[in-house]
Amino acid sequence: MKRNFWLSDEQFSLIEPHLPYRAAGKRRKDDRRIISGIIHVLQSGCRWQDCPPEYGPSTTVYNRYNRWSQKGIWQYMFAELTAALSGTPEQISIDASHVKAHRCAGGGKGGLLLRPSVAQKEVATPRFMP
């Protein structure tokens, strides 16, 4: 069984100053656990609902990722960390998105089927016979 991902003290100390302030009201779940859960899901490719319970409720992990994405917090953190680590975004990029396609998504057996459009048919066939 694969071990869970956890941010080290050093890694979290770099991220912590860039986290949004805690709003008044209900206390947030531990940021370190939630961020570790987000990284785990993104690295492993598992579904959000399959996130191990050690990271907290899967809905909390997903909601934090989604809200921070919509507010631009991830982009801000990456920009700040890039500047702090004297790197370029290309050197620090972790984007490895891919989409699985069904085996039928490649098209039919006969290859590409070209059908003339209605406009092409109208030009090619006369409307009346002389």
N, C-alpha and C positions, 0 to 999 in steps of 0.2 A: 504494500500500500504506500502511496506517495505521501511524503510528509507535507504538512501545511506550511505555507509561506508566512514568515513573521518579519516585520521590519526590525532591524537592529537598533540599539540605542543611538548609535551614530547617525544612521539613516533618518530616524524619526526626529532627531535634534535639528537636522537640516530642513525638514519639512515643517515642523511645528510653528516656527515664527510666521509662516505664510498662510496658515489655516485661518478661516474666518472666525471672528469673535463669537463666543457663545451668546446667543440671544437670551433674553430674560424668559423665564417660563420653565417648562419641563427640561430637566437635565438631559443632555445628549449622551448617547452611548460613547464609550471610549473611542476617541479618534484613531488611536493606533490599531486597535482591533479591527475597526471598520475599514480603514485604508488597507490593512493587510488582507482583509477579505476581498476587497475590490481588486487588488493586484493578483490575488489567487485566482479569481474568476477570469480575469483578462489573460493571465498566463496559461491557465489550464484549458480554457475554452469551455468550461462547464456552464450549465444554465445557472442563472441567478438563484433559482429555487433549490439547486443542488449544492449551494455553497455550504461547507461544513459548519455546524452549529457553534464551533469554537470561536468563530468570528462575530457571532451575534446573529440575530434574526435575519434571514435572507432578504426579507422585505426592507429592513433597515439598511442593509448593505447596498441594495439596488437603489433605494430612494436617495441615499446620500450621494451615490455616484451620479444619478440622474439630475438631482437638484444642482449639484456643483457643476455639472456639465452645462446646464442651461444658464447658470450665472457666470460662466467663464472662469471659474476658480481653478480648474485644472490647467487651463492655458496660462493663467497668471502664475501658478506655482511652477510650471515648467519653464517659463520665461525667467523667473527669478532664480531658480536653481541653475539654469544654464548660465546666467550672468555670474552667479556665485562660483560656479565650477569652471569658469573660463572656457566654456565649450560652445559649440554651435548646436542649434537644434538638430541638425542632421546627425551629429555625433552621439546625441543622447536620445534619439528617437526610439520609441518602443512600438511603433505602429506596425502591426503585422496582420492586418485584416484580410480575411479571405471568405469567400462564400462557397458553400457546398452546393453543387447543382445536381439534380436528379439525372440519371443516365439518359433519360429521354430528352433532356434539355438541349442536346446537341443538334437536333433537327431530325427530319425523317430519313428513311433509307435512300431515297432518290436524290438527295442533295437539295440544293436551294431551288424552290419552285417560284418562277417568275410569272406572275399573272399581269397581263396588261391592265392598266387602270381604265376607268370608264372614259376618261378624256381621250386616251389613246385609241380606244375602240371607236369612238365617235369620229375621230379624224380618219381612221383607216377604212371605215365602211361608209359608203355613200347613203344618204337618206332616201334617195329615190333613184329609180332606174330611168335613163333617158329613152 
